């Protein structure tokens, strides 16, 4: 397994393998928690007065995810270790992306560092141990964006994950109208631009304005979209999500 933490200024790679005995950036054995499970549901049963059982909640939702990593870094010298310590501490107060590469491929999640890494220097000062506690407001793991073009105003998308996800519409040529429906969702955009990006998560277009906003996430499995637009190079993107 390989874990990569990307900040606006740095990329830090951690592995569970100790291939190089001199330069070690590794995760300790059994040093990972919150990575493979999923946050519990926030709702709890409400007792039915004077009756057996409890009421079902109106919906079932998850809270945020917390991931903990216990790691070790060893450099060729005390200077290497000190520079590595500065890089770890610099992750604080930065938006981060945590990527995991394993047998499932590459998946990533947005997060930030919520606690002091507390680097513990070793006796010879050429290495140290530390812990990363990462808070992920969106508990879902996401794959890479997959882009497709509609044919004759129709497009069948597949969410290969196990959780609902949001679509993006991207136009790279002149566009003045966009209308799309899928399931119970319906959106409409109008404007005049040669470059449009519309994320249905927030429905804030890069240009123009929204006239109909009933956007909904795409559920796991296949979804059929009906699209009307005067753009010749319109693409629809989907990013698979996993709980």
ABEGO torsion letter per residue (X at the ends): XBBBBBBAABBBBBBABBABAABBBBBBBGABBGAABBBBBABBBBBBBGBBEBBBBABBBBBBBBBBBBBBBBBABAAAAAAAAAAAAAABGBBBBBBBBBAAEBBBBBBBBABBAGBBBBAAGABBBBBBBBBBABABBBBBBBBBBBBGGBBBBBBABABBBBBBBBBABBBABBBBBBEABBBBBBEBBABBBBBAAAGBBABEBBABBBBBBBBBEBBBBBBBBABABBBBBBBBBBX
